[in-house]
Every structure is written in structure tokens, then in C-alpha cells.
Amino acid sequence: MENNKTVEMTQVAAQGGKYRWVAISALLLAIGSIMRLVSPSFAGISINWVITMYCITILIVRPTVSKAVAIGLVAGAINTITSKSPLPHLNFLSEPVGALVCVLLMAIPLAMKIGPVSFRPAVITFLTTIASGMTFITSFKFLMGVPNQIYLYGMLPVVLLTACANTVMAQILYYPVRKLLGQEEGK
């Protein structure tokens, strides 16, 4: 007996599920943690891949404020494990602050475009990294009694340079990651 039935297959566009944001967050934060562990630093400055990836995550999934803070807490846990700081647990404060700033900046209706390219990922990542970094180093300064000279001329430049590096990488990676995850251009 031969079976001559025709089988028809249809491709369904990517659909978001109730917990799609968790899967995307987990994937991008895992990539960020691996990159943070293996990336070299240049003159003592390195990209904070975890911040870069949670910014991209928040930009893509557009979570609620509470979900963004949850993403920040997970990022803080990852950064605590991979930190070289004498007070790594400050990441549990700085990363939720950064994630909160990121999600709140998304609510600002500014185009930030040059031609067809939006620079929202770059601007939002820069400001998010500044918020996270300033929270970390300012808390560190007060808890450890760091002199103002070290804070201003040693720690602050590291935050600014890290923010610049994160900004470049977020802008470069945002569109390919969005396409990979099947997000439509209009969203």
C-alpha cells in the first residue's frame, strides 16, 4: 500500500509567549556573562558585557518596570560573580538601578534617528551604564571611605570609558540581535 497523501507545511512568524522575555533575558545575559569573562581589558577598561546585554534585552522585550528590575537583579548576580571589585555585592544595587533607568528612558518618545538608523540603543545604553556605574562607585566611595581625588580622577573616568565602550557595542549588536530574535522592524 502506498500513501500518496500530500503534506503541507506552513511557516509561522515568530510569536511571543507569556515568558518569551525570560528566555531572551536568560540567553542574552548568559552571552554577556561569558563575554565578560573572556574579553580582555584595554588600559584597565573593559566592556561590561552584562550591562550591554541587559540594555539590548530591555530594548527588545520592552518589559514592565518590575520585570526590568528583575532583569537588573539577575544581571547584578552575574556581575557579583564575575566582579574584580572588593565589594562585588554592590552590583545588586547598581544593576537594578541601571535596568530601571533603561526602562524609564525607553518611555521618552524621542526618535534619535539619523536617516533610517535609530541611535536610541546607543543613547540609552550610555545613560544606563552611567547610572549603574555612578551608583556602584558612589556607594563604594562612601562605604570604603575613598578620597575624592581617587573617586574623581580614578573611578569616574573608568565609568565614562566603560559607558563609551558599552554604547558602541550595544549600537552594533542591537539590530542583528533584533533580527535574530524575529522582532519586526516597526516595533
Summary of the structure (lengths in Angstrom):
residues: 187
radius of gyration: 19.4
end to end distance: 51.1
largest distance: 86.8
contacts: 544
relative contact order: 0.13
helix: 68%
strand: 3%
